[in-house]
């Protein structure tokens, strides 16, 4: 069974986390490129990682996003103590902040399956299963990635956003799951470019503050079960 290294980086500056991700990602891709012409190579020598963290207030814009979906100017960002980064993942704009669980799976999908859509569905399913452990019914909103509450109703609201990058079947970036998130920060963007749907958190859905570490542990285990790996 595939092994995955788990790391919890805690509350970490977005740029620092991005730089560390890029270093791991580059090491994985370079290793695969260096070994591709070597006969009898054990590809499992490419180490996989699952990283959990939180970020100080920050907005990130994916490659397909529109800058106008950020509704704050430079002064507004300073007032709200937030940063802004255009980054190299898919998707549009989103927010990260304390109380939101950000997950960065750095997986060599050739050790699992070579299907990026299946990869996203598995991440979504892990979140859906975690929500179910708290009696919250999550689902998918057709045409969009991520996890939603009441996706088929006018009250549809997003609880987990996703945006990934994949090269040589190695993934980076990942998901942002609102647990104890300050949702007021979403009013300063058009989240994921969708202007007619709300954003929610597990705290809001439950009506009380769940234990952040407990939710994180449950999600970590559900990801492992979906992808059928063990933690090294």
URWOZI-V312583 format. One record per residue. N is the residue number from 0. PHI is phi in degrees with one decimal (999 if undefined). Layout:
BEGIN
N & PHI
N & PHI
END
This chain:
BEGIN
0 & 999
1 & -61.4
2 & -104.2
3 & -130.8
4 & -83.7
5 & -106.1
6 & -135.5
7 & -110.7
8 & -88.0
9 & 65.7
10 & -83.3
11 & -136.8
12 & -54.3
13 & -60.3
14 & -61.1
15 & -63.5
16 & -63.6
17 & -63.7
18 & -61.0
19 & -67.7
20 & -59.9
21 & -59.1
22 & -65.8
23 & -65.3
24 & -58.5
25 & -62.2
26 & -61.9
27 & -67.3
28 & -65.9
29 & -61.7
30 & -61.4
31 & -64.0
32 & -66.4
33 & -68.4
34 & -99.1
35 & -64.8
36 & -99.1
37 & -91.2
38 & -66.0
39 & 61.1
40 & -76.7
41 & -86.3
42 & -66.7
43 & -69.5
44 & -67.9
45 & -76.9
46 & -78.1
47 & -100.4
48 & -135.5
49 & -121.5
50 & -114.0
51 & -110.3
52 & -164.3
53 & -129.6
54 & -124.7
55 & -61.1
56 & -50.7
57 & -157.4
58 & -112.7
59 & -125.2
60 & -118.9
61 & -72.2
62 & -60.7
63 & -94.5
64 & -84.5
65 & -117.0
66 & -58.1
67 & -68.1
68 & -76.9
69 & -90.7
70 & -95.8
71 & -111.3
72 & -91.2
73 & -58.4
74 & -66.4
75 & -63.5
76 & -62.3
77 & -64.7
78 & -59.9
79 & -96.9
80 & 55.1
81 & -120.2
82 & -111.4
83 & -137.7
84 & -136.5
85 & -76.9
86 & -130.9
87 & -101.6
88 & -99.8
89 & -79.8
90 & 91.4
91 & -103.2
92 & -92.8
93 & -148.2
94 & -117.2
95 & -124.8
96 & -166.7
97 & -55.6
98 & 87.4
99 & -106.6
100 & -86.7
101 & -102.9
102 & -117.9
103 & -119.7
104 & -80.0
105 & -106.6
106 & -112.9
107 & -87.7
108 & -64.9
109 & -68.5
110 & -90.5
111 & -121.7
112 & -165.6
113 & -98.0
114 & -153.1
115 & -68.8
116 & -68.0
117 & -63.0
118 & -57.8
119 & -65.8
120 & -63.7
121 & -66.9
122 & -63.7
123 & -58.7
124 & -62.9
125 & -62.4
126 & -68.3
127 & -59.1
128 & -64.9
129 & -66.5
130 & -59.4
131 & -60.6
132 & -67.1
133 & -109.3
134 & 76.8
135 & -104.5
136 & -93.4
137 & -100.8
138 & -158.5
139 & -110.6
140 & -105.9
141 & -54.4
142 & 95.1
143 & -130.3
144 & -84.9
145 & 101.5
146 & -120.6
147 & -126.3
148 & -107.0
149 & 51.5
150 & -62.6
151 & -97.8
152 & -120.0
153 & -59.2
154 & -85.8
155 & -50.5
156 & -146.4
157 & -91.2
158 & -114.2
159 & -146.5
160 & -98.5
161 & -138.6
162 & -161.5
163 & -130.8
164 & -124.3
165 & -142.1
166 & -141.3
167 & 54.1
168 & 66.9
169 & -102.6
170 & -102.4
171 & -151.3
172 & 59.0
173 & 166.2
174 & -134.5
175 & -134.0
176 & -106.1
177 & -77.9
178 & -108.0
179 & -117.9
180 & -67.5
181 & -75.6
182 & -70.5
183 & -61.6
184 & -69.6
185 & -75.0
186 & -72.6
187 & -97.3
188 & -140.2
189 & -100.7
190 & -57.2
191 & 57.3
192 & 77.0
193 & -104.5
194 & -99.0
195 & -120.5
196 & -129.3
197 & -89.2
198 & -119.6
199 & -135.6
200 & -138.2
201 & -63.5
202 & -57.9
203 & -64.3
204 & -68.6
205 & -83.5
206 & 83.1
207 & -154.5
208 & -86.2
209 & -73.8
210 & -75.5
211 & -59.2
212 & -65.8
213 & -65.8
214 & -61.4
215 & -59.5
216 & -63.1
217 & -62.0
218 & -67.7
219 & -55.3
220 & -67.4
221 & -69.7
222 & -65.0
223 & -60.1
224 & -68.4
225 & -65.3
226 & -93.3
227 & 57.3
228 & -125.9
229 & -110.2
230 & -84.8
231 & -85.6
END
